[in-house]
Amino acid sequence: MKTGTIFVLLAFIVMGLEVAWAQGSLVKGRQRPGFCPEVPKGTMGICVELCSGDDSCPEGAKCCSNGCGHVCKTAVFRKVGSGGRGKAGLDSY
């Protein structure tokens, strides 16, 4: 094979790996279904960041504000037809 052909093949392989990595990163950052429980007005939780997104919490939990920091909390699900939309404007699950 010619050297130019090898470089072109390597370029396609590298581009394919970059696309696969980028798609994997997008999936990882997705939010889990459900909503964070509401923080009662005037409540102040611990001011520490114990999670950095839903994917850093155990299954069935979401990374939620506690009034100061963020902690993993069990997701809340609303029945469709009882308001139907969460704070972020997402449909209920």
PDB file of N, CA, C and O in Angstrom:
ATOM      1  N   MET A   1       0.833  -1.183   0.000  1.00  0.00           N
ATOM      2  CA  MET A   1       0.000   0.000   0.000  1.00  0.00           C
ATOM      3  C   MET A   1       0.878   1.248   0.000  1.00  0.00           C
ATOM      4  O   MET A   1       2.010   1.237   0.484  1.00  0.00           O
ATOM      5  N   LYS A   2       0.347   2.273  -0.532  1.00  0.00           N
ATOM      6  CA  LYS A   2       1.078   3.539  -0.543  1.00  0.00           C
ATOM      7  C   LYS A   2       0.912   4.245   0.794  1.00  0.00           C
ATOM      8  O   LYS A   2      -0.092   4.058   1.482  1.00  0.00           O
ATOM      9  N   THR A   3       1.881   5.043   1.154  1.00  0.00           N
ATOM     10  CA  THR A   3       1.867   5.770   2.423  1.00  0.00           C
ATOM     11  C   THR A   3       0.665   6.705   2.509  1.00  0.00           C
ATOM     12  O   THR A   3       0.054   6.824   3.571  1.00  0.00           O
ATOM     13  N   GLY A   4       0.321   7.367   1.416  1.00  0.00           N
ATOM     14  CA  GLY A   4      -0.833   8.274   1.400  1.00  0.00           C
ATOM     15  C   GLY A   4      -2.125   7.552   1.719  1.00  0.00           C
ATOM     16  O   GLY A   4      -2.972   8.086   2.436  1.00  0.00           O
ATOM     17  N   THR A   5      -2.290   6.355   1.202  1.00  0.00           N
ATOM     18  CA  THR A   5      -3.499   5.561   1.448  1.00  0.00           C
ATOM     19  C   THR A   5      -3.608   5.188   2.921  1.00  0.00           C
ATOM     20  O   THR A   5      -4.695   5.211   3.498  1.00  0.00           O
ATOM     21  N   ILE A   6      -2.471   4.843   3.524  1.00  0.00           N
ATOM     22  CA  ILE A   6      -2.473   4.479   4.942  1.00  0.00           C
ATOM     23  C   ILE A   6      -2.885   5.677   5.796  1.00  0.00           C
ATOM     24  O   ILE A   6      -3.663   5.531   6.739  1.00  0.00           O
ATOM     25  N   PHE A   7      -2.365   6.860   5.469  1.00  0.00           N
ATOM     26  CA  PHE A   7      -2.736   8.060   6.228  1.00  0.00           C
ATOM     27  C   PHE A   7      -4.219   8.374   6.100  1.00  0.00           C
ATOM     28  O   PHE A   7      -4.848   8.783   7.076  1.00  0.00           O
ATOM     29  N   VAL A   8      -4.782   8.191   4.926  1.00  0.00           N
ATOM     30  CA  VAL A   8      -6.217   8.432   4.716  1.00  0.00           C
ATOM     31  C   VAL A   8      -7.028   7.445   5.542  1.00  0.00           C
ATOM     32  O   VAL A   8      -8.004   7.838   6.181  1.00  0.00           O
ATOM     33  N   LEU A   9      -6.649   6.177   5.543  1.00  0.00           N
ATOM     34  CA  LEU A   9      -7.363   5.168   6.345  1.00  0.00           C
ATOM     35  C   LEU A   9      -7.269   5.486   7.833  1.00  0.00           C
ATOM     36  O   LEU A   9      -8.261   5.375   8.553  1.00  0.00           O
ATOM     37  N   LEU A  10      -6.095   5.876   8.294  1.00  0.00           N
ATOM     38  CA  LEU A  10      -5.949   6.248   9.706  1.00  0.00           C
ATOM     39  C   LEU A  10      -6.811   7.459  10.058  1.00  0.00           C
ATOM     40  O   LEU A  10      -7.399   7.514  11.139  1.00  0.00           O
ATOM     41  N   ALA A  11      -6.884   8.417   9.156  1.00  0.00           N
ATOM     42  CA  ALA A  11      -7.719   9.594   9.395  1.00  0.00           C
ATOM     43  C   ALA A  11      -9.185   9.204   9.551  1.00  0.00           C
ATOM     44  O   ALA A  11      -9.870   9.721  10.433  1.00  0.00           O
ATOM     45  N   PHE A  12      -9.678   8.294   8.703  1.00  0.00           N
ATOM     46  CA  PHE A  12     -11.070   7.839   8.818  1.00  0.00           C
ATOM     47  C   PHE A  12     -11.301   7.082  10.123  1.00  0.00           C
ATOM     48  O   PHE A  12     -12.353   7.227  10.745  1.00  0.00           O
ATOM     49  N   ILE A  13     -10.337   6.287  10.536  1.00  0.00           N
ATOM     50  CA  ILE A  13     -10.475   5.544  11.795  1.00  0.00           C
ATOM     51  C   ILE A  13     -10.532   6.512  12.969  1.00  0.00           C
ATOM     52  O   ILE A  13     -11.377   6.359  13.850  1.00  0.00           O
ATOM     53  N   VAL A  14      -9.651   7.501  12.996  1.00  0.00           N
ATOM     54  CA  VAL A  14      -9.630   8.479  14.081  1.00  0.00           C
ATOM     55  C   VAL A  14     -10.940   9.275  14.112  1.00  0.00           C
ATOM     56  O   VAL A  14     -11.498   9.512  15.184  1.00  0.00           O
ATOM     57  N   MET A  15     -11.424   9.681  12.949  1.00  0.00           N
ATOM     58  CA  MET A  15     -12.692  10.420  12.896  1.00  0.00           C
ATOM     59  C   MET A  15     -13.839   9.556  13.417  1.00  0.00           C
ATOM     60  O   MET A  15     -14.697  10.050  14.148  1.00  0.00           O
ATOM     61  N   GLY A  16     -13.866   8.290  13.056  1.00  0.00           N
ATOM     62  CA  GLY A  16     -14.911   7.381  13.539  1.00  0.00           C
ATOM     63  C   GLY A  16     -14.872   7.224  15.040  1.00  0.00           C
ATOM     64  O   GLY A  16     -15.918   7.191  15.687  1.00  0.00           O
ATOM     65  N   LEU A  17     -13.668   7.125  15.610  1.00  0.00           N
ATOM     66  CA  LEU A  17     -13.542   7.007  17.064  1.00  0.00           C
ATOM     67  C   LEU A  17     -14.003   8.279  17.766  1.00  0.00           C
ATOM     68  O   LEU A  17     -14.630   8.208  18.822  1.00  0.00           O
ATOM     69  N   GLU A  18     -13.702   9.434  17.195  1.00  0.00           N
ATOM     70  CA  GLU A  18     -14.137  10.702  17.789  1.00  0.00           C
ATOM     71  C   GLU A  18     -15.655  10.827  17.778  1.00  0.00           C
ATOM     72  O   GLU A  18     -16.244  11.293  18.753  1.00  0.00           O
ATOM     73  N   VAL A  19     -16.284  10.422  16.699  1.00  0.00           N
ATOM     74  CA  VAL A  19     -17.750  10.472  16.612  1.00  0.00           C
ATOM     75  C   VAL A  19     -18.362   9.529  17.646  1.00  0.00           C
ATOM     76  O   VAL A  19     -19.326   9.892  18.320  1.00  0.00           O
ATOM     77  N   ALA A  20     -17.811   8.322  17.775  1.00  0.00           N
ATOM     78  CA  ALA A  20     -18.333   7.358  18.752  1.00  0.00           C
ATOM     79  C   ALA A  20     -18.173   7.896  20.169  1.00  0.00           C
ATOM     80  O   ALA A  20     -19.077   7.737  20.989  1.00  0.00           O
ATOM     81  N   TRP A  21     -17.046   8.527  20.475  1.00  0.00           N
ATOM     82  CA  TRP A  21     -16.820   9.080  21.804  1.00  0.00           C
ATOM     83  C   TRP A  21     -17.794  10.225  22.086  1.00  0.00           C
ATOM     84  O   TRP A  21     -18.329  10.324  23.191  1.00  0.00           O
ATOM     85  N   ALA A  22     -18.026  11.081  21.105  1.00  0.00           N
ATOM     86  CA  ALA A  22     -18.942  12.214  21.288  1.00  0.00           C
ATOM     87  C   ALA A  22     -20.365  11.728  21.536  1.00  0.00           C
ATOM     88  O   ALA A  22     -21.064  12.287  22.382  1.00  0.00           O
ATOM     89  N   GLN A  23     -20.803  10.706  20.822  1.00  0.00           N
ATOM     90  CA  GLN A  23     -22.151  10.184  21.030  1.00  0.00           C
ATOM     91  C   GLN A  23     -22.278   9.547  22.401  1.00  0.00           C
ATOM     92  O   GLN A  23     -23.321   9.675  23.042  1.00  0.00           O
ATOM     93  N   GLY A  24     -21.249   8.868  22.862  1.00  0.00           N
ATOM     94  CA  GLY A  24     -21.264   8.273  24.196  1.00  0.00           C
ATOM     95  C   GLY A  24     -21.346   9.329  25.275  1.00  0.00           C
ATOM     96  O   GLY A  24     -22.013   9.122  26.288  1.00  0.00           O
ATOM     97  N   SER A  25     -20.681  10.465  25.080  1.00  0.00           N
ATOM     98  CA  SER A  25     -20.720  11.549  26.051  1.00  0.00           C
ATOM     99  C   SER A  25     -22.117  12.149  26.146  1.00  0.00           C
ATOM    100  O   SER A  25     -22.558  12.507  27.238  1.00  0.00           O
ATOM    101  N   LEU A  26     -22.818  12.264  25.024  1.00  0.00           N
ATOM    102  CA  LEU A  26     -24.171  12.814  25.036  1.00  0.00           C
ATOM    103  C   LEU A  26     -25.118  11.916  25.803  1.00  0.00           C
ATOM    104  O   LEU A  26     -25.955  12.407  26.560  1.00  0.00           O
ATOM    105  N   VAL A  27     -25.005  10.608  25.623  1.00  0.00           N
ATOM    106  CA  VAL A  27     -25.877   9.670  26.318  1.00  0.00           C
ATOM    107  C   VAL A  27     -25.613   9.723  27.810  1.00  0.00           C
ATOM    108  O   VAL A  27     -26.553   9.656  28.603  1.00  0.00           O
ATOM    109  N   LYS A  28     -24.357   9.842  28.211  1.00  0.00           N
ATOM    110  CA  LYS A  28     -23.994   9.858  29.609  1.00  0.00           C
ATOM    111  C   LYS A  28     -24.593  11.050  30.345  1.00  0.00           C
ATOM    112  O   LYS A  28     -24.948  10.934  31.518  1.00  0.00           O
ATOM    113  N   GLY A  29     -24.711  12.203  29.668  1.00  0.00           N
ATOM    114  CA  GLY A  29     -25.200  13.407  30.295  1.00  0.00           C
ATOM    115  C   GLY A  29     -26.714  13.534  30.349  1.00  0.00           C
ATOM    116  O   GLY A  29     -27.213  14.543  30.847  1.00  0.00           O
ATOM    117  N   ARG A  30     -27.452  12.576  29.870  1.00  0.00           N
ATOM    118  CA  ARG A  30     -28.916  12.660  29.860  1.00  0.00           C
ATOM    119  C   ARG A  30     -29.488  12.572  31.260  1.00  0.00           C
ATOM    120  O   ARG A  30     -28.948  11.906  32.143  1.00  0.00           O
ATOM    121  N   GLN A  31     -30.599  13.267  31.428  1.00  0.00           N
ATOM    122  CA  GLN A  31     -31.288  13.220  32.708  1.00  0.00           C
ATOM    123  C   GLN A  31     -32.129  11.963  32.788  1.00  0.00           C
ATOM    124  O   GLN A  31     -32.627  11.462  31.779  1.00  0.00           O
ATOM    125  N   ARG A  32     -32.278  11.468  33.986  1.00  0.00           N
ATOM    126  CA  ARG A  32     -33.126  10.297  34.211  1.00  0.00           C
ATOM    127  C   ARG A  32     -34.578  10.748  34.275  1.00  0.00           C
ATOM    128  O   ARG A  32     -34.860  11.914  34.551  1.00  0.00           O
ATOM    129  N   PRO A  33     -35.500   9.822  34.019  1.00  0.00           N
ATOM    130  CA  PRO A  33     -36.912  10.180  34.097  1.00  0.00           C
ATOM    131  C   PRO A  33     -37.325  10.555  35.516  1.00  0.00           C
ATOM    132  O   PRO A  33     -36.703  10.134  36.492  1.00  0.00           O
ATOM    133  N   GLY A  34     -38.370  11.344  35.611  1.00  0.00           N
ATOM    134  CA  GLY A  34     -38.887  11.770  36.905  1.00  0.00           C
ATOM    135  C   GLY A  34     -38.416  13.172  37.237  1.00  0.00           C
ATOM    136  O   GLY A  34     -37.752  13.827  36.433  1.00  0.00           O
ATOM    137  N   PHE A  35     -38.766  13.621  38.421  1.00  0.00           N
ATOM    138  CA  PHE A  35     -38.447  14.966  38.865  1.00  0.00           C
ATOM    139  C   PHE A  35     -37.833  14.914  40.256  1.00  0.00           C
ATOM    140  O   PHE A  35     -37.993  13.936  40.985  1.00  0.00           O
ATOM    141  N   CYS A  36     -37.130  15.977  40.609  1.00  0.00           N
ATOM    142  CA  CYS A  36     -36.605  16.106  41.969  1.00  0.00           C
ATOM    143  C   CYS A  36     -37.747  16.508  42.894  1.00  0.00           C
ATOM    144  O   CYS A  36     -38.618  17.285  42.503  1.00  0.00           O
ATOM    145  N   PRO A  37     -37.750  15.982  44.125  1.00  0.00           N
ATOM    146  CA  PRO A  37     -38.786  16.418  45.067  1.00  0.00           C
ATOM    147  C   PRO A  37     -38.608  17.903  45.376  1.00  0.00           C
ATOM    148  O   PRO A  37     -37.488  18.414  45.394  1.00  0.00           O
ATOM    149  N   GLU A  38     -39.714  18.582  45.615  1.00  0.00           N
ATOM    150  CA  GLU A  38     -39.652  20.011  45.900  1.00  0.00           C
ATOM    151  C   GLU A  38     -38.998  20.248  47.251  1.00  0.00           C
ATOM    152  O   GLU A  38     -39.230  19.514  48.211  1.00  0.00           O
ATOM    153  N   VAL A  39     -38.176  21.287  47.305  1.00  0.00           N
ATOM    154  CA  VAL A  39     -37.535  21.693  48.556  1.00  0.00           C
ATOM    155  C   VAL A  39     -38.488  22.663  49.244  1.00  0.00           C
ATOM    156  O   VAL A  39     -38.843  23.689  48.664  1.00  0.00           O
ATOM    157  N   PRO A  40     -38.914  22.354  50.485  1.00  0.00           N
ATOM    158  CA  PRO A  40     -39.836  23.258  51.176  1.00  0.00           C
ATOM    159  C   PRO A  40     -39.237  24.651  51.313  1.00  0.00           C
ATOM    160  O   PRO A  40     -38.039  24.805  51.548  1.00  0.00           O
ATOM    161  N   LYS A  41     -40.092  25.668  51.161  1.00  0.00           N
ATOM    162  CA  LYS A  41     -39.649  27.060  51.233  1.00  0.00           C
ATOM    163  C   LYS A  41     -38.968  27.318  52.586  1.00  0.00           C
ATOM    164  O   LYS A  41     -39.459  26.906  53.637  1.00  0.00           O
ATOM    165  N   GLY A  42     -37.840  27.999  52.529  1.00  0.00           N
ATOM    166  CA  GLY A  42     -37.106  28.324  53.749  1.00  0.00           C
ATOM    167  C   GLY A  42     -36.182  27.213  54.224  1.00  0.00           C
ATOM    168  O   GLY A  42     -35.489  27.378  55.228  1.00  0.00           O
ATOM    169  N   THR A  43     -36.159  26.082  53.519  1.00  0.00           N
ATOM    170  CA  THR A  43     -35.306  24.967  53.917  1.00  0.00           C
ATOM    171  C   THR A  43     -33.894  25.189  53.402  1.00  0.00           C
ATOM    172  O   THR A  43     -33.694  25.637  52.273  1.00  0.00           O
ATOM    173  N   MET A  44     -32.919  24.872  54.242  1.00  0.00           N
ATOM    174  CA  MET A  44     -31.524  24.985  53.845  1.00  0.00           C
ATOM    175  C   MET A  44     -30.870  23.645  54.116  1.00  0.00           C
ATOM    176  O   MET A  44     -30.749  23.227  55.267  1.00  0.00           O
ATOM    177  N   GLY A  45     -30.443  22.965  53.047  1.00  0.00           N
ATOM    178  CA  GLY A  45     -29.757  21.685  53.197  1.00  0.00           C
ATOM    179  C   GLY A  45     -28.276  21.887  53.434  1.00  0.00           C
ATOM    180  O   GLY A  45     -27.792  23.012  53.564  1.00  0.00           O
ATOM    181  N   ILE A  46     -27.565  20.768  53.486  1.00  0.00           N
ATOM    182  CA  ILE A  46     -26.115  20.857  53.654  1.00  0.00           C
ATOM    183  C   ILE A  46     -25.501  21.475  52.405  1.00  0.00           C
ATOM    184  O   ILE A  46     -25.904  21.156  51.287  1.00  0.00           O
ATOM    185  N   CYS A  47     -24.542  22.345  52.593  1.00  0.00           N
ATOM    186  CA  CYS A  47     -23.918  23.062  51.475  1.00  0.00           C
ATOM    187  C   CYS A  47     -22.721  22.287  50.953  1.00  0.00           C
ATOM    188  O   CYS A  47     -21.578  22.728  51.076  1.00  0.00           O
ATOM    189  N   VAL A  48     -22.995  21.132  50.371  1.00  0.00           N
ATOM    190  CA  VAL A  48     -21.943  20.282  49.814  1.00  0.00           C
ATOM    191  C   VAL A  48     -22.469  19.659  48.523  1.00  0.00           C
ATOM    192  O   VAL A  48     -23.656  19.353  48.411  1.00  0.00           O
ATOM    193  N   GLU A  49     -21.599  19.478  47.574  1.00  0.00           N
ATOM    194  CA  GLU A  49     -21.974  18.870  46.289  1.00  0.00           C
ATOM    195  C   GLU A  49     -21.662  17.379  46.341  1.00  0.00           C
ATOM    196  O   GLU A  49     -20.514  16.981  46.147  1.00  0.00           O
ATOM    197  N   LEU A  50     -22.675  16.550  46.602  1.00  0.00           N
ATOM    198  CA  LEU A  50     -22.481  15.104  46.685  1.00  0.00           C
ATOM    199  C   LEU A  50     -22.755  14.396  45.366  1.00  0.00           C
ATOM    200  O   LEU A  50     -22.565  13.183  45.269  1.00  0.00           O
ATOM    201  N   CYS A  51     -23.202  15.138  44.337  1.00  0.00           N
ATOM    202  CA  CYS A  51     -23.420  14.557  43.013  1.00  0.00           C
ATOM    203  C   CYS A  51     -23.205  15.641  41.967  1.00  0.00           C
ATOM    204  O   CYS A  51     -23.250  16.834  42.265  1.00  0.00           O
ATOM    205  N   SER A  52     -22.972  15.198  40.740  1.00  0.00           N
ATOM    206  CA  SER A  52     -22.718  16.169  39.664  1.00  0.00           C
ATOM    207  C   SER A  52     -23.560  15.870  38.439  1.00  0.00           C
ATOM    208  O   SER A  52     -23.142  16.157  37.318  1.00  0.00           O
ATOM    209  N   GLY A  53     -24.727  15.305  38.630  1.00  0.00           N
ATOM    210  CA  GLY A  53     -25.629  14.937  37.543  1.00  0.00           C
ATOM    211  C   GLY A  53     -26.287  13.617  37.871  1.00  0.00           C
ATOM    212  O   GLY A  53     -25.818  12.877  38.736  1.00  0.00           O
ATOM    213  N   ASP A  54     -27.380  13.320  37.177  1.00  0.00           N
ATOM    214  CA  ASP A  54     -28.131  12.100  37.465  1.00  0.00           C
ATOM    215  C   ASP A  54     -27.282  10.843  37.323  1.00  0.00           C
ATOM    216  O   ASP A  54     -27.482   9.874  38.056  1.00  0.00           O
ATOM    217  N   ASP A  55     -26.332  10.851  36.383  1.00  0.00           N
ATOM    218  CA  ASP A  55     -25.516   9.655  36.172  1.00  0.00           C
ATOM    219  C   ASP A  55     -24.531   9.413  37.315  1.00  0.00           C
ATOM    220  O   ASP A  55     -23.895   8.359  37.348  1.00  0.00           O
ATOM    221  N   SER A  56     -24.384  10.349  38.250  1.00  0.00           N
ATOM    222  CA  SER A  56     -23.513  10.132  39.400  1.00  0.00           C
ATOM    223  C   SER A  56     -24.294   9.603  40.611  1.00  0.00           C
ATOM    224  O   SER A  56     -23.725   9.424  41.687  1.00  0.00           O
ATOM    225  N   CYS A  57     -25.598   9.355  40.432  1.00  0.00           N
ATOM    226  CA  CYS A  57     -26.447   8.830  41.498  1.00  0.00           C
ATOM    227  C   CYS A  57     -26.812   7.374  41.207  1.00  0.00           C
ATOM    228  O   CYS A  57     -26.750   6.935  40.059  1.00  0.00           O
ATOM    229  N   PRO A  58     -27.196   6.622  42.255  1.00  0.00           N
ATOM    230  CA  PRO A  58     -27.643   5.238  42.020  1.00  0.00           C
ATOM    231  C   PRO A  58     -28.905   5.205  41.163  1.00  0.00           C
ATOM    232  O   PRO A  58     -29.605   6.209  41.039  1.00  0.00           O
ATOM    233  N   GLU A  59     -29.188   4.053  40.576  1.00  0.00           N
ATOM    234  CA  GLU A  59     -30.372   3.903  39.729  1.00  0.00           C
ATOM    235  C   GLU A  59     -31.633   4.243  40.516  1.00  0.00           C
ATOM    236  O   GLU A  59     -31.781   3.836  41.668  1.00  0.00           O
ATOM    237  N   GLY A  60     -32.538   4.986  39.892  1.00  0.00           N
ATOM    238  CA  GLY A  60     -33.786   5.394  40.533  1.00  0.00           C
ATOM    239  C   GLY A  60     -33.677   6.713  41.282  1.00  0.00           C
ATOM    240  O   GLY A  60     -34.670   7.206  41.817  1.00  0.00           O
ATOM    241  N   ALA A  61     -32.468   7.292  41.325  1.00  0.00           N
ATOM    242  CA  ALA A  61     -32.262   8.553  42.028  1.00  0.00           C
ATOM    243  C   ALA A  61     -31.814   9.625  41.049  1.00  0.00           C
ATOM    244  O   ALA A  61     -31.291   9.324  39.976  1.00  0.00           O
ATOM    245  N   LYS A  62     -32.025  10.877  41.430  1.00  0.00           N
ATOM    246  CA  LYS A  62     -31.625  12.024  40.625  1.00  0.00           C
ATOM    247  C   LYS A  62     -30.756  12.944  41.473  1.00  0.00           C
ATOM    248  O   LYS A  62     -30.848  12.936  42.700  1.00  0.00           O
ATOM    249  N   CYS A  63     -29.919  13.731  40.820  1.00  0.00           N
ATOM    250  CA  CYS A  63     -29.092  14.722  41.506  1.00  0.00           C
ATOM    251  C   CYS A  63     -29.953  15.975  41.687  1.00  0.00           C
ATOM    252  O   CYS A  63     -30.300  16.635  40.707  1.00  0.00           O
ATOM    253  N   CYS A  64     -30.295  16.301  42.926  1.00  0.00           N
ATOM    254  CA  CYS A  64     -31.252  17.372  43.205  1.00  0.00           C
ATOM    255  C   CYS A  64     -30.671  18.388  44.189  1.00  0.00           C
ATOM    256  O   CYS A  64     -29.811  18.069  45.009  1.00  0.00           O
ATOM    257  N   SER A  65     -31.171  19.622  44.080  1.00  0.00           N
ATOM    258  CA  SER A  65     -30.807  20.661  45.037  1.00  0.00           C
ATOM    259  C   SER A  65     -31.470  20.352  46.374  1.00  0.00           C
ATOM    260  O   SER A  65     -32.597  19.857  46.422  1.00  0.00           O
ATOM    261  N   ASN A  66     -30.759  20.649  47.457  1.00  0.00           N
ATOM    262  CA  ASN A  66     -31.341  20.485  48.788  1.00  0.00           C
ATOM    263  C   ASN A  66     -31.538  21.833  49.466  1.00  0.00           C
ATOM    264  O   ASN A  66     -31.789  21.895  50.670  1.00  0.00           O
ATOM    265  N   GLY A  67     -31.425  22.907  48.702  1.00  0.00           N
ATOM    266  CA  GLY A  67     -31.561  24.247  49.236  1.00  0.00           C
ATOM    267  C   GLY A  67     -30.240  24.979  49.309  1.00  0.00           C
ATOM    268  O   GLY A  67     -30.206  26.200  49.461  1.00  0.00           O
ATOM    269  N   CYS A  68     -29.139  24.230  49.201  1.00  0.00           N
ATOM    270  CA  CYS A  68     -27.809  24.850  49.212  1.00  0.00           C
ATOM    271  C   CYS A  68     -26.866  24.084  48.283  1.00  0.00           C
ATOM    272  O   CYS A  68     -26.262  24.679  47.392  1.00  0.00           O
ATOM    273  N   GLY A  69     -26.735  22.778  48.480  1.00  0.00           N
ATOM    274  CA  GLY A  69     -25.881  21.933  47.645  1.00  0.00           C
ATOM    275  C   GLY A  69     -26.725  20.994  46.792  1.00  0.00           C
ATOM    276  O   GLY A  69     -27.906  21.250  46.560  1.00  0.00           O
ATOM    277  N   HIS A  70     -26.119  19.916  46.329  1.00  0.00           N
ATOM    278  CA  HIS A  70     -26.827  18.901  45.531  1.00  0.00           C
ATOM    279  C   HIS A  70     -26.564  17.515  46.101  1.00  0.00           C
ATOM    280  O   HIS A  70     -25.425  17.165  46.410  1.00  0.00           O
ATOM    281  N   VAL A  71     -27.626  16.731  46.237  1.00  0.00           N
ATOM    282  CA  VAL A  71     -27.542  15.376  46.772  1.00  0.00           C
ATOM    283  C   VAL A  71     -28.417  14.457  45.926  1.00  0.00           C
ATOM    284  O   VAL A  71     -29.301  14.922  45.207  1.00  0.00           O
ATOM    285  N   CYS A  72     -28.169  13.148  46.014  1.00  0.00           N
ATOM    286  CA  CYS A  72     -28.988  12.161  45.304  1.00  0.00           C
ATOM    287  C   CYS A  72     -30.283  11.952  46.077  1.00  0.00           C
ATOM    288  O   CYS A  72     -30.263  11.689  47.279  1.00  0.00           O
ATOM    289  N   LYS A  73     -31.408  12.071  45.380  1.00  0.00           N
ATOM    290  CA  LYS A  73     -32.728  11.858  45.991  1.00  0.00           C
ATOM    291  C   LYS A  73     -33.547  10.947  45.088  1.00  0.00           C
ATOM    292  O   LYS A  73     -33.337  10.910  43.876  1.00  0.00           O
ATOM    293  N   THR A  74     -34.477  10.216  45.681  1.00  0.00           N
ATOM    294  CA  THR A  74     -35.365   9.348  44.915  1.00  0.00           C
ATOM    295  C   THR A  74     -36.235  10.194  44.000  1.00  0.00           C
ATOM    296  O   THR A  74     -36.816  11.190  44.432  1.00  0.00           O
ATOM    297  N   ALA A  75     -36.325   9.798  42.736  1.00  0.00           N
ATOM    298  CA  ALA A  75     -37.108  10.542  41.747  1.00  0.00           C
ATOM    299  C   ALA A  75     -38.590  10.506  42.100  1.00  0.00           C
ATOM    300  O   ALA A  75     -39.093   9.516  42.631  1.00  0.00           O
ATOM    301  N   VAL A  76     -39.282  11.607  41.796  1.00  0.00           N
ATOM    302  CA  VAL A  76     -40.722  11.727  42.012  1.00  0.00           C
ATOM    303  C   VAL A  76     -41.392  11.644  40.649  1.00  0.00           C
ATOM    304  O   VAL A  76     -40.939  12.271  39.692  1.00  0.00           O
ATOM    305  N   PHE A  77     -42.468  10.871  40.559  1.00  0.00           N
ATOM    306  CA  PHE A  77     -43.208  10.739  39.302  1.00  0.00           C
ATOM    307  C   PHE A  77     -44.609  11.278  39.511  1.00  0.00           C
ATOM    308  O   PHE A  77     -45.256  10.987  40.517  1.00  0.00           O
ATOM    309  N   ARG A  78     -45.071  12.068  38.551  1.00  0.00           N
ATOM    310  CA  ARG A  78     -46.413  12.659  38.624  1.00  0.00           C
ATOM    311  C   ARG A  78     -47.301  11.950  37.631  1.00  0.00           C
ATOM    312  O   ARG A  78     -46.857  11.567  36.548  1.00  0.00           O
ATOM    313  N   LYS A  79     -48.549  11.778  37.997  1.00  0.00           N
ATOM    314  CA  LYS A  79     -49.503  11.152  37.078  1.00  0.00           C
ATOM    315  C   LYS A  79     -49.819  12.114  35.945  1.00  0.00           C
ATOM    316  O   LYS A  79     -49.988  13.313  36.172  1.00  0.00           O
ATOM    317  N   VAL A  80     -49.899  11.595  34.732  1.00  0.00           N
ATOM    318  CA  VAL A  80     -50.281  12.417  33.584  1.00  0.00           C
ATOM    319  C   VAL A  80     -51.720  12.856  33.791  1.00  0.00           C
ATOM    320  O   VAL A  80     -52.585  12.039  34.107  1.00  0.00           O
ATOM    321  N   GLY A  81     -51.975  14.141  33.614  1.00  0.00           N
ATOM    322  CA  GLY A  81     -53.328  14.664  33.804  1.00  0.00           C
ATOM    323  C   GLY A  81     -53.469  15.394  35.124  1.00  0.00           C
ATOM    324  O   GLY A  81     -54.492  16.035  35.366  1.00  0.00           O
ATOM    325  N   SER A  82     -52.445  15.309  35.996  1.00  0.00           N
ATOM    326  CA  SER A  82     -52.525  16.010  37.273  1.00  0.00           C
ATOM    327  C   SER A  82     -51.549  17.187  37.286  1.00  0.00           C
ATOM    328  O   SER A  82     -50.813  17.379  38.253  1.00  0.00           O
ATOM    329  N   GLY A  83     -51.547  17.947  36.240  1.00  0.00           N
ATOM    330  CA  GLY A  83     -50.593  19.043  36.108  1.00  0.00           C
ATOM    331  C   GLY A  83     -49.724  18.796  34.895  1.00  0.00           C
ATOM    332  O   GLY A  83     -49.507  19.685  34.072  1.00  0.00           O
ATOM    333  N   GLY A  84     -49.223  17.558  34.796  1.00  0.00           N
ATOM    334  CA  GLY A  84     -48.569  17.105  33.584  1.00  0.00           C
ATOM    335  C   GLY A  84     -47.186  17.614  33.280  1.00  0.00           C
ATOM    336  O   GLY A  84     -46.463  16.965  32.524  1.00  0.00           O
ATOM    337  N   ARG A  85     -46.777  18.734  33.824  1.00  0.00           N
ATOM    338  CA  ARG A  85     -45.446  19.263  33.473  1.00  0.00           C
ATOM    339  C   ARG A  85     -44.659  19.569  34.736  1.00  0.00           C
ATOM    340  O   ARG A  85     -45.202  20.032  35.738  1.00  0.00           O
ATOM    341  N   GLY A  86     -43.374  19.298  34.657  1.00  0.00           N
ATOM    342  CA  GLY A  86     -42.482  19.588  35.767  1.00  0.00           C
ATOM    343  C   GLY A  86     -41.888  20.978  35.647  1.00  0.00           C
ATOM    344  O   GLY A  86     -42.254  21.743  34.755  1.00  0.00           O
ATOM    345  N   LYS A  87     -40.983  21.300  36.534  1.00  0.00           N
ATOM    346  CA  LYS A  87     -40.349  22.623  36.544  1.00  0.00           C
ATOM    347  C   LYS A  87     -39.610  22.912  35.246  1.00  0.00           C
ATOM    348  O   LYS A  87     -39.588  24.049  34.777  1.00  0.00           O
ATOM    349  N   ALA A  88     -39.001  21.872  34.665  1.00  0.00           N
ATOM    350  CA  ALA A  88     -38.222  22.090  33.447  1.00  0.00           C
ATOM    351  C   ALA A  88     -39.090  22.058  32.203  1.00  0.00           C
ATOM    352  O   ALA A  88     -38.570  22.177  31.093  1.00  0.00           O
ATOM    353  N   GLY A  89     -40.403  21.899  32.356  1.00  0.00           N
ATOM    354  CA  GLY A  89     -41.294  21.856  31.218  1.00  0.00           C
ATOM    355  C   GLY A  89     -41.283  20.513  30.518  1.00  0.00           C
ATOM    356  O   GLY A  89     -41.691  20.411  29.361  1.00  0.00           O
ATOM    357  N   LEU A  90     -40.822  19.489  31.202  1.00  0.00           N
ATOM    358  CA  LEU A  90     -40.776  18.154  30.617  1.00  0.00           C
ATOM    359  C   LEU A  90     -42.078  17.419  30.923  1.00  0.00           C
ATOM    360  O   LEU A  90     -42.673  17.604  31.985  1.00  0.00           O
ATOM    361  N   ASP A  91     -42.504  16.604  30.002  1.00  0.00           N
ATOM    362  CA  ASP A  91     -43.700  15.815  30.250  1.00  0.00           C
ATOM    363  C   ASP A  91     -43.437  14.806  31.348  1.00  0.00           C
ATOM    364  O   ASP A  91     -42.308  14.342  31.509  1.00  0.00           O
ATOM    365  N   SER A  92     -44.468  14.461  32.108  1.00  0.00           N
ATOM    366  CA  SER A  92     -44.340  13.461  33.169  1.00  0.00           C
ATOM    367  C   SER A  92     -44.175  12.087  32.562  1.00  0.00           C
ATOM    368  O   SER A  92     -44.595  11.827  31.435  1.00  0.00           O
ATOM    369  N   TYR A  93     -43.566  11.231  33.319  1.00  0.00           N
ATOM    370  CA  TYR A  93     -43.360   9.839  32.886  1.00  0.00           C
ATOM    371  C   TYR A  93     -44.300   8.928  33.634  1.00  0.00           C
ATOM    372  O   TYR A  93     -44.288   7.717  33.418  1.00  0.00           O
TER     373      TYR A  93
END
